[in-house]
Amino acid sequence: MAKEVVMLHDVSRCSGCRACMVACKQWHDLPADMSTEFEGEYQSHKDLTSTTYNLIKFNERLDSKGKFHWDIIKYQCMHCAVPGCAEGCPKHAITKLEHGPVVINEDLCVGCDYCSMNCPFGIPKLDEKKHKSTKCDMCYDRISEGMMPSCAKTCTAQAIDFGYKDKML
């Protein structure tokens, strides 16, 4: 049995630079989302899309003293131990790999979107053009070659820890 790999986002280190979002798009050759509009906040996208697999979310808030804060969260597939998306897929197109990542086999995906409906986080998104579901795959192709996921590799703040689950625990 292969050792399971995991990622952890340390919110206390994250600067919100979004380099992880750019690295993900570059590695997966994903286009920019053209439907984003400025709504008076620092947040770029409101949610994941079929071409944005990870998203830095900014929660703007005032504390009890009226001081402004940003709560920064890296939002992406959680690569669950028992993935609801996989359990909801009628074609078994979603698999949890032995070493941890949860991946979608595009050849088997029929675009029914049951994966998103069954994911407690609503992560998989349906690509309307390809009629296939998409999501973060933890760069399983990089991992299988001994490399880190592109988001973790590019994080200059070292806010994304990646490694073997047993050691990270």
C-alpha positions in Angstrom: 0.0 0.0 0.0 1.3 3.4 -1.0 1.7 6.1 1.7 -1.1 8.7 1.5 -0.2 12.3 0.8 -2.1 15.3 2.1 -2.1 19.1 1.9 -2.7 21.5 4.7 -3.3 25.3 4.2 -1.9 27.3 7.1 -4.1 30.4 7.2 -1.8 32.2 9.6 1.0 32.2 6.9 -1.1 32.9 3.8 -0.8 36.4 2.3 -3.5 36.0 -0.2 -1.2 36.5 -3.2 -3.1 34.0 -5.3 0.1 32.5 -6.8 -1.4 29.1 -6.0 -4.3 29.9 -8.3 -2.1 31.0 -11.1 0.2 27.9 -10.7 -2.8 25.6 -10.9 -4.1 27.2 -14.0 -0.7 27.1 -15.6 -0.1 23.4 -14.8 -3.5 22.3 -16.0 -3.5 24.7 -19.0 -6.7 26.3 -17.9 -8.0 29.6 -19.3 -8.8 32.7 -17.3 -12.4 33.1 -16.1 -13.8 36.0 -18.0 -17.0 36.3 -16.0 -15.5 38.0 -13.0 -16.7 41.5 -12.1 -15.5 43.9 -9.5 -18.0 44.2 -6.8 -16.2 46.5 -4.4 -14.3 43.7 -2.6 -10.8 42.2 -3.0 -12.4 38.8 -3.8 -11.8 37.8 -7.4 -14.1 34.9 -8.1 -17.1 34.1 -5.9 -16.8 30.4 -6.3 -14.8 27.6 -8.0 -15.6 27.1 -11.7 -14.9 24.4 -14.3 -11.7 26.2 -15.0 -10.7 27.4 -11.5 -9.8 24.4 -9.4 -8.6 26.3 -6.3 -9.7 29.7 -5.0 -8.3 32.0 -2.4 -11.4 33.4 -0.6 -11.3 36.6 1.3 -13.9 37.1 4.1 -13.9 40.8 4.9 -15.1 41.6 8.4 -14.9 44.2 11.2 -14.0 43.0 14.7 -15.7 44.2 17.8 -13.5 47.3 17.9 -14.3 48.3 14.3 -10.9 47.1 13.0 -11.0 45.7 9.4 -9.7 42.1 8.9 -9.4 39.6 6.0 -9.9 36.0 6.8 -8.1 34.1 3.9 -9.0 30.6 3.0 -7.7 28.3 0.2 -10.8 26.6 -1.2 -10.5 23.5 -3.3 -11.2 19.8 -3.3 -10.6 18.3 0.2 -9.6 14.9 -1.3 -11.9 13.2 1.4 -11.1 9.9 2.9 -14.6 8.7 1.7 -15.4 11.1 -1.1 -19.1 11.8 -1.5 -18.5 12.9 -5.1 -17.3 9.4 -5.9 -20.2 7.7 -4.1 -22.6 9.8 -6.1 -21.1 9.1 -9.5 -23.2 6.5 -11.4 -20.4 5.7 -13.9 -17.6 5.3 -11.3 -15.7 8.1 -13.0 -14.3 9.4 -9.7 -11.6 7.4 -7.8 -9.7 8.0 -4.6 -6.2 6.9 -5.6 -4.2 4.8 -3.2 -1.8 7.6 -2.3 -4.6 10.1 -1.6 -5.8 12.3 -4.5 -9.4 12.0 -5.6 -9.5 12.2 -9.4 -12.1 12.3 -12.2 -11.6 10.1 -15.3 -13.0 12.3 -18.1 -13.4 9.3 -20.4 -16.0 7.8 -18.0 -17.7 11.1 -16.9 -21.1 11.6 -18.5 -21.6 15.1 -17.1 -24.6 14.3 -14.9 -23.3 16.6 -12.1 -24.2 14.1 -9.4 -20.7 14.4 -8.1 -21.3 18.1 -7.2 -24.7 17.3 -5.7 -23.1 14.6 -3.5 -20.0 16.6 -2.5 -20.7 18.2 0.9 -18.6 21.2 -0.2 -20.1 21.4 -3.8 -16.6 21.3 -5.3 -16.8 19.5 -8.6 -18.0 21.9 -11.4 -19.6 20.9 -14.7 -17.8 22.2 -17.8 -20.7 23.2 -20.0 -18.6 23.0 -23.2 -17.0 19.6 -22.6 -20.0 18.2 -20.6 -17.6 16.8 -18.0 -17.1 17.5 -14.3 -13.8 19.1 -13.2 -12.0 19.7 -9.9 -8.6 19.8 -8.2 -6.7 16.5 -8.7 -3.9 17.4 -6.3 -1.6 17.3 -9.4 -1.5 13.5 -9.1 0.6 13.5 -12.3 3.2 15.6 -10.6 3.0 13.6 -7.3 3.5 10.3 -9.2 6.8 11.8 -10.5 8.0 12.8 -7.0 7.1 16.4 -7.4 4.8 18.6 -5.2 1.4 19.9 -6.4 1.9 23.1 -8.3 0.0 25.2 -5.7 2.3 24.0 -2.9 5.4 24.4 -4.9 4.8 28.0 -5.8 3.6 29.2 -2.4 6.4 31.6 -1.3 4.7 32.1 2.2 5.0 28.3 2.8 1.3 28.4 3.7 0.6 25.1 1.8 2.2 22.1 3.5 2.3 18.9 1.4 3.6 15.6 2.5 2.8 12.1 3.8 -0.2 12.0 6.1 1.5 10.0 8.8 4.3 12.5 9.1 2.0 15.6 9.0 -0.2 14.2 11.7 
